[in-house]
Amino acid sequence: MRIQSLNQRDDAKKDDGSAVIELSGLELIALNNILSKVSKEAECRSEMLLKMTRVVHTANSIVQHGSLDKIDFHKMEELA
């Protein structure tokens, strides 16, 4: 994992801050697995958690397979 850039949070400007992070393929797989497990087990499925899980799952599928398949779309429906 490599941090490419960071923007510090600024409460006065109501800026949440942000980071650009580069992940290796294995790190992306690990993050996908963690988010998938947490989103399934979470008592309160927040919209932010679901969005993160969908985005990471999509990135993981494209990096691993080069595209999305029927299984990926089914997974996205589960997270909707």
mmCIF file of the N, C-alpha and C atoms, coordinates in Angstrom:
data_MODEL
# 
_entry.id   MODEL 
# 
loop_
_atom_site.group_PDB 
_atom_site.id 
_atom_site.type_symbol 
_atom_site.label_atom_id 
_atom_site.label_alt_id 
_atom_site.label_comp_id 
_atom_site.label_asym_id 
_atom_site.label_entity_id 
_atom_site.label_seq_id 
_atom_site.pdbx_PDB_ins_code 
_atom_site.Cartn_x 
_atom_site.Cartn_y 
_atom_site.Cartn_z 
_atom_site.occupancy 
_atom_site.B_iso_or_equiv 
_atom_site.pdbx_formal_charge 
_atom_site.auth_seq_id 
_atom_site.auth_comp_id 
_atom_site.auth_asym_id 
_atom_site.auth_atom_id 
_atom_site.pdbx_PDB_model_num 
ATOM 1   N N  . MET A 1 1  ? 0.859   -1.166  0.000   1.00 0.00 ? 1  MET A N  1 
ATOM 2   C CA . MET A 1 1  ? 0.000   0.000   0.000   1.00 0.00 ? 1  MET A CA 1 
ATOM 3   C C  . MET A 1 1  ? 0.904   1.227   0.000   1.00 0.00 ? 1  MET A C  1 
ATOM 4   N N  . ARG A 1 2  ? 0.549   2.166   -0.859  1.00 0.00 ? 2  ARG A N  1 
ATOM 5   C CA . ARG A 1 2  ? 1.312   3.400   -0.936  1.00 0.00 ? 2  ARG A CA 1 
ATOM 6   C C  . ARG A 1 2  ? 0.345   4.574   -0.899  1.00 0.00 ? 2  ARG A C  1 
ATOM 7   N N  . ILE A 1 3  ? 0.595   5.511   -0.001  1.00 0.00 ? 3  ILE A N  1 
ATOM 8   C CA . ILE A 1 3  ? -0.218  6.718   0.069   1.00 0.00 ? 3  ILE A CA 1 
ATOM 9   C C  . ILE A 1 3  ? 0.331   7.699   -0.958  1.00 0.00 ? 3  ILE A C  1 
ATOM 10  N N  . GLN A 1 4  ? -0.519  8.062   -1.923  1.00 0.00 ? 4  GLN A N  1 
ATOM 11  C CA . GLN A 1 4  ? -0.108  8.972   -2.990  1.00 0.00 ? 4  GLN A CA 1 
ATOM 12  C C  . GLN A 1 4  ? -0.283  10.430  -2.585  1.00 0.00 ? 4  GLN A C  1 
ATOM 13  N N  . SER A 1 5  ? -1.405  10.732  -1.918  1.00 0.00 ? 5  SER A N  1 
ATOM 14  C CA . SER A 1 5  ? -1.629  12.109  -1.455  1.00 0.00 ? 5  SER A CA 1 
ATOM 15  C C  . SER A 1 5  ? -2.605  12.098  -0.292  1.00 0.00 ? 5  SER A C  1 
ATOM 16  N N  . LEU A 1 6  ? -2.500  13.114  0.534   1.00 0.00 ? 6  LEU A N  1 
ATOM 17  C CA . LEU A 1 6  ? -3.386  13.294  1.686   1.00 0.00 ? 6  LEU A CA 1 
ATOM 18  C C  . LEU A 1 6  ? -3.893  14.722  1.727   1.00 0.00 ? 6  LEU A C  1 
ATOM 19  N N  . ASN A 1 7  ? -5.149  14.885  2.068   1.00 0.00 ? 7  ASN A N  1 
ATOM 20  C CA . ASN A 1 7  ? -5.727  16.198  2.309   1.00 0.00 ? 7  ASN A CA 1 
ATOM 21  C C  . ASN A 1 7  ? -6.319  16.168  3.712   1.00 0.00 ? 7  ASN A C  1 
ATOM 22  N N  . GLN A 1 8  ? -5.774  16.994  4.579   1.00 0.00 ? 8  GLN A N  1 
ATOM 23  C CA . GLN A 1 8  ? -6.181  17.003  5.978   1.00 0.00 ? 8  GLN A CA 1 
ATOM 24  C C  . GLN A 1 8  ? -7.608  17.509  6.138   1.00 0.00 ? 8  GLN A C  1 
ATOM 25  N N  . ARG A 1 9  ? -8.324  16.923  7.084   1.00 0.00 ? 9  ARG A N  1 
ATOM 26  C CA . ARG A 1 9  ? -9.685  17.356  7.385   1.00 0.00 ? 9  ARG A CA 1 
ATOM 27  C C  . ARG A 1 9  ? -9.653  18.777  7.935   1.00 0.00 ? 9  ARG A C  1 
ATOM 28  N N  . ASP A 1 10 ? -10.630 19.585  7.539   1.00 0.00 ? 10 ASP A N  1 
ATOM 29  C CA . ASP A 1 10 ? -10.739 20.966  8.002   1.00 0.00 ? 10 ASP A CA 1 
ATOM 30  C C  . ASP A 1 10 ? -12.182 21.198  8.415   1.00 0.00 ? 10 ASP A C  1 
ATOM 31  N N  . ASP A 1 11 ? -12.431 21.127  9.708   1.00 0.00 ? 11 ASP A N  1 
ATOM 32  C CA . ASP A 1 11 ? -13.797 21.280  10.219  1.00 0.00 ? 11 ASP A CA 1 
ATOM 33  C C  . ASP A 1 11 ? -14.360 22.670  9.960   1.00 0.00 ? 11 ASP A C  1 
ATOM 34  N N  . ALA A 1 12 ? -13.517 23.689  9.997   1.00 0.00 ? 12 ALA A N  1 
ATOM 35  C CA . ALA A 1 12 ? -13.984 25.054  9.771   1.00 0.00 ? 12 ALA A CA 1 
ATOM 36  C C  . ALA A 1 12 ? -14.554 25.212  8.360   1.00 0.00 ? 12 ALA A C  1 
ATOM 37  N N  . LYS A 1 13 ? -13.954 24.548  7.398   1.00 0.00 ? 13 LYS A N  1 
ATOM 38  C CA . LYS A 1 13 ? -14.419 24.612  6.015   1.00 0.00 ? 13 LYS A CA 1 
ATOM 39  C C  . LYS A 1 13 ? -15.385 23.479  5.677   1.00 0.00 ? 13 LYS A C  1 
ATOM 40  N N  . LYS A 1 14 ? -15.689 22.649  6.666   1.00 0.00 ? 14 LYS A N  1 
ATOM 41  C CA . LYS A 1 14 ? -16.545 21.464  6.484   1.00 0.00 ? 14 LYS A CA 1 
ATOM 42  C C  . LYS A 1 14 ? -16.005 20.557  5.380   1.00 0.00 ? 14 LYS A C  1 
ATOM 43  N N  . ASP A 1 15 ? -14.678 20.384  5.386   1.00 0.00 ? 15 ASP A N  1 
ATOM 44  C CA . ASP A 1 15 ? -13.995 19.508  4.434   1.00 0.00 ? 15 ASP A CA 1 
ATOM 45  C C  . ASP A 1 15 ? -13.606 18.234  5.175   1.00 0.00 ? 15 ASP A C  1 
ATOM 46  N N  . ASP A 1 16 ? -14.121 17.101  4.719   1.00 0.00 ? 16 ASP A N  1 
ATOM 47  C CA . ASP A 1 16 ? -13.870 15.823  5.391   1.00 0.00 ? 16 ASP A CA 1 
ATOM 48  C C  . ASP A 1 16 ? -12.434 15.341  5.239   1.00 0.00 ? 16 ASP A C  1 
ATOM 49  N N  . GLY A 1 17 ? -11.706 15.875  4.288   1.00 0.00 ? 17 GLY A N  1 
ATOM 50  C CA . GLY A 1 17 ? -10.369 15.395  4.006   1.00 0.00 ? 17 GLY A CA 1 
ATOM 51  C C  . GLY A 1 17 ? -10.449 14.205  3.055   1.00 0.00 ? 17 GLY A C  1 
ATOM 52  N N  . SER A 1 18 ? -9.308  13.809  2.523   1.00 0.00 ? 18 SER A N  1 
ATOM 53  C CA . SER A 1 18 ? -9.291  12.685  1.594   1.00 0.00 ? 18 SER A CA 1 
ATOM 54  C C  . SER A 1 18 ? -7.883  12.135  1.479   1.00 0.00 ? 18 SER A C  1 
ATOM 55  N N  . ALA A 1 19 ? -7.802  10.949  0.862   1.00 0.00 ? 19 ALA A N  1 
ATOM 56  C CA . ALA A 1 19 ? -6.513  10.323  0.603   1.00 0.00 ? 19 ALA A CA 1 
ATOM 57  C C  . ALA A 1 19 ? -6.596  9.565   -0.710  1.00 0.00 ? 19 ALA A C  1 
ATOM 58  N N  . VAL A 1 20 ? -5.509  9.564   -1.441  1.00 0.00 ? 20 VAL A N  1 
ATOM 59  C CA . VAL A 1 20 ? -5.381  8.740   -2.636  1.00 0.00 ? 20 VAL A CA 1 
ATOM 60  C C  . VAL A 1 20 ? -4.362  7.665   -2.288  1.00 0.00 ? 20 VAL A C  1 
ATOM 61  N N  . ILE A 1 21 ? -4.804  6.402   -2.381  1.00 0.00 ? 21 ILE A N  1 
ATOM 62  C CA . ILE A 1 21 ? -3.970  5.279   -1.949  1.00 0.00 ? 21 ILE A CA 1 
ATOM 63  C C  . ILE A 1 21 ? -3.859  4.269   -3.080  1.00 0.00 ? 21 ILE A C  1 
ATOM 64  N N  . GLU A 1 22 ? -2.653  3.780   -3.311  1.00 0.00 ? 22 GLU A N  1 
ATOM 65  C CA . GLU A 1 22 ? -2.415  2.747   -4.320  1.00 0.00 ? 22 GLU A CA 1 
ATOM 66  C C  . GLU A 1 22 ? -2.294  1.404   -3.604  1.00 0.00 ? 22 GLU A C  1 
ATOM 67  N N  . LEU A 1 23 ? -3.073  0.427   -4.059  1.00 0.00 ? 23 LEU A N  1 
ATOM 68  C CA . LEU A 1 23 ? -3.049  -0.908  -3.465  1.00 0.00 ? 23 LEU A CA 1 
ATOM 69  C C  . LEU A 1 23 ? -2.522  -1.911  -4.478  1.00 0.00 ? 23 LEU A C  1 
ATOM 70  N N  . SER A 1 24 ? -1.781  -2.887  -3.998  1.00 0.00 ? 24 SER A N  1 
ATOM 71  C CA . SER A 1 24 ? -1.381  -3.990  -4.868  1.00 0.00 ? 24 SER A CA 1 
ATOM 72  C C  . SER A 1 24 ? -2.594  -4.894  -5.075  1.00 0.00 ? 24 SER A C  1 
ATOM 73  N N  . GLY A 1 25 ? -2.502  -5.808  -6.014  1.00 0.00 ? 25 GLY A N  1 
ATOM 74  C CA . GLY A 1 25 ? -3.596  -6.745  -6.255  1.00 0.00 ? 25 GLY A CA 1 
ATOM 75  C C  . GLY A 1 25 ? -3.958  -7.539  -5.013  1.00 0.00 ? 25 GLY A C  1 
ATOM 76  N N  . LEU A 1 26 ? -2.958  -8.029  -4.275  1.00 0.00 ? 26 LEU A N  1 
ATOM 77  C CA . LEU A 1 26 ? -3.222  -8.802  -3.063  1.00 0.00 ? 26 LEU A CA 1 
ATOM 78  C C  . LEU A 1 26 ? -3.849  -7.947  -1.965  1.00 0.00 ? 26 LEU A C  1 
ATOM 79  N N  . GLU A 1 27 ? -3.406  -6.696  -1.864  1.00 0.00 ? 27 GLU A N  1 
ATOM 80  C CA . GLU A 1 27 ? -4.003  -5.792  -0.878  1.00 0.00 ? 27 GLU A CA 1 
ATOM 81  C C  . GLU A 1 27 ? -5.456  -5.496  -1.225  1.00 0.00 ? 27 GLU A C  1 
ATOM 82  N N  . LEU A 1 28 ? -5.746  -5.353  -2.507  1.00 0.00 ? 28 LEU A N  1 
ATOM 83  C CA . LEU A 1 28 ? -7.114  -5.110  -2.955  1.00 0.00 ? 28 LEU A CA 1 
ATOM 84  C C  . LEU A 1 28 ? -8.002  -6.312  -2.635  1.00 0.00 ? 28 LEU A C  1 
ATOM 85  N N  . ILE A 1 29 ? -7.496  -7.517  -2.850  1.00 0.00 ? 29 ILE A N  1 
ATOM 86  C CA . ILE A 1 29 ? -8.244  -8.728  -2.505  1.00 0.00 ? 29 ILE A CA 1 
ATOM 87  C C  . ILE A 1 29 ? -8.525  -8.764  -1.003  1.00 0.00 ? 29 ILE A C  1 
ATOM 88  N N  . ALA A 1 30 ? -7.504  -8.481  -0.199  1.00 0.00 ? 30 ALA A N  1 
ATOM 89  C CA . ALA A 1 30 ? -7.670  -8.500  1.254   1.00 0.00 ? 30 ALA A CA 1 
ATOM 90  C C  . ALA A 1 30 ? -8.702  -7.468  1.703   1.00 0.00 ? 30 ALA A C  1 
ATOM 91  N N  . LEU A 1 31 ? -8.629  -6.255  1.158   1.00 0.00 ? 31 LEU A N  1 
ATOM 92  C CA . LEU A 1 31 ? -9.589  -5.212  1.511   1.00 0.00 ? 31 LEU A CA 1 
ATOM 93  C C  . LEU A 1 31 ? -11.003 -5.613  1.094   1.00 0.00 ? 31 LEU A C  1 
ATOM 94  N N  . ASN A 1 32 ? -11.144 -6.202  -0.080  1.00 0.00 ? 32 ASN A N  1 
ATOM 95  C CA . ASN A 1 32 ? -12.441 -6.680  -0.553  1.00 0.00 ? 32 ASN A CA 1 
ATOM 96  C C  . ASN A 1 32 ? -13.009 -7.721  0.407   1.00 0.00 ? 32 ASN A C  1 
ATOM 97  N N  . ASN A 1 33 ? -12.179 -8.668  0.832   1.00 0.00 ? 33 ASN A N  1 
ATOM 98  C CA . ASN A 1 33 ? -12.641 -9.707  1.757   1.00 0.00 ? 33 ASN A CA 1 
ATOM 99  C C  . ASN A 1 33 ? -13.051 -9.131  3.104   1.00 0.00 ? 33 ASN A C  1 
ATOM 100 N N  . ILE A 1 34 ? -12.272 -8.186  3.611   1.00 0.00 ? 34 ILE A N  1 
ATOM 101 C CA . ILE A 1 34 ? -12.587 -7.555  4.896   1.00 0.00 ? 34 ILE A CA 1 
ATOM 102 C C  . ILE A 1 34 ? -13.912 -6.802  4.814   1.00 0.00 ? 34 ILE A C  1 
ATOM 103 N N  . LEU A 1 35 ? -14.059 -5.962  3.792   1.00 0.00 ? 35 LEU A N  1 
ATOM 104 C CA . LEU A 1 35 ? -15.290 -5.175  3.653   1.00 0.00 ? 35 LEU A CA 1 
ATOM 105 C C  . LEU A 1 35 ? -16.504 -6.067  3.435   1.00 0.00 ? 35 LEU A C  1 
ATOM 106 N N  . SER A 1 36 ? -16.356 -7.120  2.653   1.00 0.00 ? 36 SER A N  1 
ATOM 107 C CA . SER A 1 36 ? -17.481 -8.033  2.416   1.00 0.00 ? 36 SER A CA 1 
ATOM 108 C C  . SER A 1 36 ? -17.929 -8.686  3.717   1.00 0.00 ? 36 SER A C  1 
ATOM 109 N N  . LYS A 1 37 ? -16.963 -9.145  4.507   1.00 0.00 ? 37 LYS A N  1 
ATOM 110 C CA . LYS A 1 37 ? -17.287 -9.787  5.785   1.00 0.00 ? 37 LYS A CA 1 
ATOM 111 C C  . LYS A 1 37 ? -17.950 -8.806  6.748   1.00 0.00 ? 37 LYS A C  1 
ATOM 112 N N  . VAL A 1 38 ? -17.385 -7.614  6.854   1.00 0.00 ? 38 VAL A N  1 
ATOM 113 C CA . VAL A 1 38 ? -17.928 -6.606  7.776   1.00 0.00 ? 38 VAL A CA 1 
ATOM 114 C C  . VAL A 1 38 ? -19.336 -6.191  7.352   1.00 0.00 ? 38 VAL A C  1 
ATOM 115 N N  . SER A 1 39 ? -19.555 -6.016  6.048   1.00 0.00 ? 39 SER A N  1 
ATOM 116 C CA . SER A 1 39 ? -20.879 -5.579  5.597   1.00 0.00 ? 39 SER A CA 1 
ATOM 117 C C  . SER A 1 39 ? -21.931 -6.656  5.825   1.00 0.00 ? 39 SER A C  1 
ATOM 118 N N  . LYS A 1 40 ? -21.538 -7.926  5.764   1.00 0.00 ? 40 LYS A N  1 
ATOM 119 C CA . LYS A 1 40 ? -22.483 -9.014  6.035   1.00 0.00 ? 40 LYS A CA 1 
ATOM 120 C C  . LYS A 1 40 ? -22.820 -9.107  7.516   1.00 0.00 ? 40 LYS A C  1 
ATOM 121 N N  . GLU A 1 41 ? -21.816 -8.871  8.372   1.00 0.00 ? 41 GLU A N  1 
ATOM 122 C CA . GLU A 1 41 ? -21.988 -9.036  9.811   1.00 0.00 ? 41 GLU A CA 1 
ATOM 123 C C  . GLU A 1 41 ? -22.467 -7.773  10.523  1.00 0.00 ? 41 GLU A C  1 
ATOM 124 N N  . ALA A 1 42 ? -22.436 -6.648  9.849   1.00 0.00 ? 42 ALA A N  1 
ATOM 125 C CA . ALA A 1 42 ? -22.774 -5.374  10.495  1.00 0.00 ? 42 ALA A CA 1 
ATOM 126 C C  . ALA A 1 42 ? -24.235 -5.346  10.918  1.00 0.00 ? 42 ALA A C  1 
ATOM 127 N N  . GLU A 1 43 ? -24.462 -4.924  12.152  1.00 0.00 ? 43 GLU A N  1 
ATOM 128 C CA . GLU A 1 43 ? -25.835 -4.779  12.635  1.00 0.00 ? 43 GLU A CA 1 
ATOM 129 C C  . GLU A 1 43 ? -26.519 -3.618  11.938  1.00 0.00 ? 43 GLU A C  1 
ATOM 130 N N  . CYS A 1 44 ? -25.776 -2.556  11.724  1.00 0.00 ? 44 CYS A N  1 
ATOM 131 C CA . CYS A 1 44 ? -26.304 -1.380  11.041  1.00 0.00 ? 44 CYS A CA 1 
ATOM 132 C C  . CYS A 1 44 ? -25.540 -1.224  9.735   1.00 0.00 ? 44 CYS A C  1 
ATOM 133 N N  . ARG A 1 45 ? -26.193 -1.517  8.611   1.00 0.00 ? 45 ARG A N  1 
ATOM 134 C CA . ARG A 1 45 ? -25.538 -1.439  7.308   1.00 0.00 ? 45 ARG A CA 1 
ATOM 135 C C  . ARG A 1 45 ? -25.611 -0.007  6.794   1.00 0.00 ? 45 ARG A C  1 
ATOM 136 N N  . SER A 1 46 ? -24.588 0.754   7.081   1.00 0.00 ? 46 SER A N  1 
ATOM 137 C CA . SER A 1 46 ? -24.581 2.154   6.666   1.00 0.00 ? 46 SER A CA 1 
ATOM 138 C C  . SER A 1 46 ? -24.402 2.260   5.165   1.00 0.00 ? 46 SER A C  1 
ATOM 139 N N  . GLU A 1 47 ? -24.911 3.334   4.601   1.00 0.00 ? 47 GLU A N  1 
ATOM 140 C CA . GLU A 1 47 ? -24.803 3.576   3.171   1.00 0.00 ? 47 GLU A CA 1 
ATOM 141 C C  . GLU A 1 47 ? -23.331 3.731   2.772   1.00 0.00 ? 47 GLU A C  1 
ATOM 142 N N  . MET A 1 48 ? -22.537 4.370   3.631   1.00 0.00 ? 48 MET A N  1 
ATOM 143 C CA . MET A 1 48 ? -21.123 4.556   3.336   1.00 0.00 ? 48 MET A CA 1 
ATOM 144 C C  . MET A 1 48 ? -20.406 3.202   3.239   1.00 0.00 ? 48 MET A C  1 
ATOM 145 N N  . LEU A 1 49 ? -20.684 2.290   4.175   1.00 0.00 ? 49 LEU A N  1 
ATOM 146 C CA . LEU A 1 49 ? -20.073 0.964   4.154   1.00 0.00 ? 49 LEU A CA 1 
ATOM 147 C C  . LEU A 1 49 ? -20.470 0.198   2.895   1.00 0.00 ? 49 LEU A C  1 
ATOM 148 N N  . LEU A 1 50 ? -21.738 0.264   2.526   1.00 0.00 ? 50 LEU A N  1 
ATOM 149 C CA . LEU A 1 50 ? -22.196 -0.435  1.327   1.00 0.00 ? 50 LEU A CA 1 
ATOM 150 C C  . LEU A 1 50 ? -21.554 0.129   0.065   1.00 0.00 ? 50 LEU A C  1 
ATOM 151 N N  . LYS A 1 51 ? -21.438 1.458   -0.021  1.00 0.00 ? 51 LYS A N  1 
ATOM 152 C CA . LYS A 1 51 ? -20.795 2.079   -1.184  1.00 0.00 ? 51 LYS A CA 1 
ATOM 153 C C  . LYS A 1 51 ? -19.325 1.673   -1.274  1.00 0.00 ? 51 LYS A C  1 
ATOM 154 N N  . MET A 1 52 ? -18.625 1.695   -0.129  1.00 0.00 ? 52 MET A N  1 
ATOM 155 C CA . MET A 1 52 ? -17.218 1.300   -0.124  1.00 0.00 ? 52 MET A CA 1 
ATOM 156 C C  . MET A 1 52 ? -17.072 -0.148  -0.571  1.00 0.00 ? 52 MET A C  1 
ATOM 157 N N  . THR A 1 53 ? -17.945 -1.013  -0.069  1.00 0.00 ? 53 THR A N  1 
ATOM 158 C CA . THR A 1 53 ? -17.875 -2.429  -0.411  1.00 0.00 ? 53 THR A CA 1 
ATOM 159 C C  . THR A 1 53 ? -18.113 -2.634  -1.904  1.00 0.00 ? 53 THR A C  1 
ATOM 160 N N  . ARG A 1 54 ? -19.106 -1.938  -2.468  1.00 0.00 ? 54 ARG A N  1 
ATOM 161 C CA . ARG A 1 54 ? -19.393 -2.068  -3.901  1.00 0.00 ? 54 ARG A CA 1 
ATOM 162 C C  . ARG A 1 54 ? -18.220 -1.587  -4.757  1.00 0.00 ? 54 ARG A C  1 
ATOM 163 N N  . VAL A 1 55 ? -17.640 -0.445  -4.394  1.00 0.00 ? 55 VAL A N  1 
ATOM 164 C CA . VAL A 1 55 ? -16.535 0.119   -5.181  1.00 0.00 ? 55 VAL A CA 1 
ATOM 165 C C  . VAL A 1 55 ? -15.313 -0.794  -5.115  1.00 0.00 ? 55 VAL A C  1 
ATOM 166 N N  . VAL A 1 56 ? -14.983 -1.268  -3.920  1.00 0.00 ? 56 VAL A N  1 
ATOM 167 C CA . VAL A 1 56 ? -13.810 -2.135  -3.781  1.00 0.00 ? 56 VAL A CA 1 
ATOM 168 C C  . VAL A 1 56 ? -14.042 -3.463  -4.490  1.00 0.00 ? 56 VAL A C  1 
ATOM 169 N N  . HIS A 1 57 ? -15.261 -4.009  -4.394  1.00 0.00 ? 57 HIS A N  1 
ATOM 170 C CA . HIS A 1 57 ? -15.570 -5.265  -5.086  1.00 0.00 ? 57 HIS A CA 1 
ATOM 171 C C  . HIS A 1 57 ? -15.436 -5.089  -6.604  1.00 0.00 ? 57 HIS A C  1 
ATOM 172 N N  . THR A 1 58 ? -15.932 -3.983  -7.120  1.00 0.00 ? 58 THR A N  1 
ATOM 173 C CA . THR A 1 58 ? -15.823 -3.708  -8.556  1.00 0.00 ? 58 THR A CA 1 
ATOM 174 C C  . THR A 1 58 ? -14.356 -3.591  -8.973  1.00 0.00 ? 58 THR A C  1 
ATOM 175 N N  . ALA A 1 59 ? -13.577 -2.830  -8.225  1.00 0.00 ? 59 ALA A N  1 
ATOM 176 C CA . ALA A 1 59 ? -12.155 -2.679  -8.548  1.00 0.00 ? 59 ALA A CA 1 
ATOM 177 C C  . ALA A 1 59 ? -11.440 -4.028  -8.483  1.00 0.00 ? 59 ALA A C  1 
ATOM 178 N N  . ASN A 1 60 ? -11.744 -4.809  -7.460  1.00 0.00 ? 60 ASN A N  1 
ATOM 179 C CA . ASN A 1 60 ? -11.122 -6.120  -7.294  1.00 0.00 ? 60 ASN A CA 1 
ATOM 180 C C  . ASN A 1 60 ? -11.432 -7.021  -8.490  1.00 0.00 ? 60 ASN A C  1 
ATOM 181 N N  . SER A 1 61 ? -12.692 -7.050  -8.924  1.00 0.00 ? 61 SER A N  1 
ATOM 182 C CA . SER A 1 61 ? -13.081 -7.894  -10.057 1.00 0.00 ? 61 SER A CA 1 
ATOM 183 C C  . SER A 1 61 ? -12.381 -7.477  -11.338 1.00 0.00 ? 61 SER A C  1 
ATOM 184 N N  . ILE A 1 62 ? -12.301 -6.177  -11.568 1.00 0.00 ? 62 ILE A N  1 
ATOM 185 C CA . ILE A 1 62 ? -11.665 -5.688  -12.794 1.00 0.00 ? 62 ILE A CA 1 
ATOM 186 C C  . ILE A 1 62 ? -10.163 -5.979  -12.775 1.00 0.00 ? 62 ILE A C  1 
ATOM 187 N N  . VAL A 1 63 ? -9.522  -5.793  -11.614 1.00 0.00 ? 63 VAL A N  1 
ATOM 188 C CA . VAL A 1 63 ? -8.086  -6.076  -11.525 1.00 0.00 ? 63 VAL A CA 1 
ATOM 189 C C  . VAL A 1 63 ? -7.822  -7.570  -11.713 1.00 0.00 ? 63 VAL A C  1 
ATOM 190 N N  . GLN A 1 64 ? -8.646  -8.422  -11.092 1.00 0.00 ? 64 GLN A N  1 
ATOM 191 C CA . GLN A 1 64 ? -8.421  -9.864  -11.172 1.00 0.00 ? 64 GLN A CA 1 
ATOM 192 C C  . GLN A 1 64 ? -8.833  -10.468 -12.510 1.00 0.00 ? 64 GLN A C  1 
ATOM 193 N N  . HIS A 1 65 ? -10.006 -10.051 -13.033 1.00 0.00 ? 65 HIS A N  1 
ATOM 194 C CA . HIS A 1 65 ? -10.578 -10.712 -14.205 1.00 0.00 ? 65 HIS A CA 1 
ATOM 195 C C  . HIS A 1 65 ? -10.627 -9.843  -15.457 1.00 0.00 ? 65 HIS A C  1 
ATOM 196 N N  . GLY A 1 66 ? -10.439 -8.549  -15.300 1.00 0.00 ? 66 GLY A N  1 
ATOM 197 C CA . GLY A 1 66 ? -10.504 -7.646  -16.443 1.00 0.00 ? 66 GLY A CA 1 
ATOM 198 C C  . GLY A 1 66 ? -11.906 -7.192  -16.785 1.00 0.00 ? 66 GLY A C  1 
ATOM 199 N N  . SER A 1 67 ? -12.915 -7.702  -16.082 1.00 0.00 ? 67 SER A N  1 
ATOM 200 C CA . SER A 1 67 ? -14.299 -7.299  -16.342 1.00 0.00 ? 67 SER A CA 1 
ATOM 201 C C  . SER A 1 67 ? -15.180 -7.778  -15.194 1.00 0.00 ? 67 SER A C  1 
ATOM 202 N N  . LEU A 1 68 ? -16.470 -7.457  -15.304 1.00 0.00 ? 68 LEU A N  1 
ATOM 203 C CA . LEU A 1 68 ? -17.452 -7.932  -14.336 1.00 0.00 ? 68 LEU A CA 1 
ATOM 204 C C  . LEU A 1 68 ? -18.245 -9.068  -14.957 1.00 0.00 ? 68 LEU A C  1 
ATOM 205 N N  . ASP A 1 69 ? -18.551 -10.097 -14.173 1.00 0.00 ? 69 ASP A N  1 
ATOM 206 C CA . ASP A 1 69 ? -19.341 -11.213 -14.682 1.00 0.00 ? 69 ASP A CA 1 
ATOM 207 C C  . ASP A 1 69 ? -20.660 -11.322 -13.920 1.00 0.00 ? 69 ASP A C  1 
ATOM 208 N N  . LYS A 1 70 ? -21.435 -12.347 -14.220 1.00 0.00 ? 70 LYS A N  1 
ATOM 209 C CA . LYS A 1 70 ? -22.752 -12.542 -13.607 1.00 0.00 ? 70 LYS A CA 1 
ATOM 210 C C  . LYS A 1 70 ? -22.648 -12.636 -12.081 1.00 0.00 ? 70 LYS A C  1 
ATOM 211 N N  . ILE A 1 71 ? -21.617 -13.299 -11.589 1.00 0.00 ? 71 ILE A N  1 
ATOM 212 C CA . ILE A 1 71 ? -21.421 -13.439 -10.139 1.00 0.00 ? 71 ILE A CA 1 
ATOM 213 C C  . ILE A 1 71 ? -21.201 -12.072 -9.508  1.00 0.00 ? 71 ILE A C  1 
ATOM 214 N N  . ASP A 1 72 ? -20.429 -11.216 -10.177 1.00 0.00 ? 72 ASP A N  1 
ATOM 215 C CA . ASP A 1 72 ? -20.176 -9.871  -9.646  1.00 0.00 ? 72 ASP A CA 1 
ATOM 216 C C  . ASP A 1 72 ? -21.469 -9.060  -9.584  1.00 0.00 ? 72 ASP A C  1 
ATOM 217 N N  . PHE A 1 73 ? -22.283 -9.141  -10.631 1.00 0.00 ? 73 PHE A N  1 
ATOM 218 C CA . PHE A 1 73 ? -23.533 -8.394  -10.630 1.00 0.00 ? 73 PHE A CA 1 
ATOM 219 C C  . PHE A 1 73 ? -24.484 -8.911  -9.544  1.00 0.00 ? 73 PHE A C  1 
ATOM 220 N N  . HIS A 1 74 ? -24.476 -10.223 -9.312  1.00 0.00 ? 74 HIS A N  1 
ATOM 221 C CA . HIS A 1 74 ? -25.299 -10.801 -8.237  1.00 0.00 ? 74 HIS A CA 1 
ATOM 222 C C  . HIS A 1 74 ? -24.834 -10.264 -6.893  1.00 0.00 ? 74 HIS A C  1 
ATOM 223 N N  . LYS A 1 75 ? -23.507 -10.184 -6.693  1.00 0.00 ? 75 LYS A N  1 
ATOM 224 C CA . LYS A 1 75 ? -22.952 -9.652  -5.450  1.00 0.00 ? 75 LYS A CA 1 
ATOM 225 C C  . LYS A 1 75 ? -23.364 -8.196  -5.261  1.00 0.00 ? 75 LYS A C  1 
ATOM 226 N N  . MET A 1 76 ? -23.371 -7.419  -6.343  1.00 0.00 ? 76 MET A N  1 
ATOM 227 C CA . MET A 1 76 ? -23.772 -6.017  -6.259  1.00 0.00 ? 76 MET A CA 1 
ATOM 228 C C  . MET A 1 76 ? -25.245 -5.898  -5.851  1.00 0.00 ? 76 MET A C  1 
ATOM 229 N N  . GLU A 1 77 ? -26.074 -6.788  -6.371  1.00 0.00 ? 77 GLU A N  1 
ATOM 230 C CA . GLU A 1 77 ? -27.493 -6.781  -5.997  1.00 0.00 ? 77 GLU A CA 1 
ATOM 231 C C  . GLU A 1 77 ? -27.665 -7.075  -4.510  1.00 0.00 ? 77 GLU A C  1 
ATOM 232 N N  . GLU A 1 78 ? -26.852 -7.992  -3.979  1.00 0.00 ? 78 GLU A N  1 
ATOM 233 C CA . GLU A 1 78 ? -26.911 -8.313  -2.548  1.00 0.00 ? 78 GLU A CA 1 
ATOM 234 C C  . GLU A 1 78 ? -26.566 -7.106  -1.686  1.00 0.00 ? 78 GLU A C  1 
ATOM 235 N N  . LEU A 1 79 ? -25.664 -6.270  -2.188  1.00 0.00 ? 79 LEU A N  1 
ATOM 236 C CA . LEU A 1 79 ? -25.203 -5.108  -1.431  1.00 0.00 ? 79 LEU A CA 1 
ATOM 237 C C  . LEU A 1 79 ? -26.099 -3.887  -1.636  1.00 0.00 ? 79 LEU A C  1 
ATOM 238 N N  . ALA A 1 80 ? -27.076 -3.990  -2.483  1.00 0.00 ? 80 ALA A N  1 
ATOM 239 C CA . ALA A 1 80 ? -27.947 -2.834  -2.769  1.00 0.00 ? 80 ALA A CA 1 
ATOM 240 C C  . ALA A 1 80 ? -28.909 -2.566  -1.624  1.00 0.00 ? 80 ALA A C  1 
# 
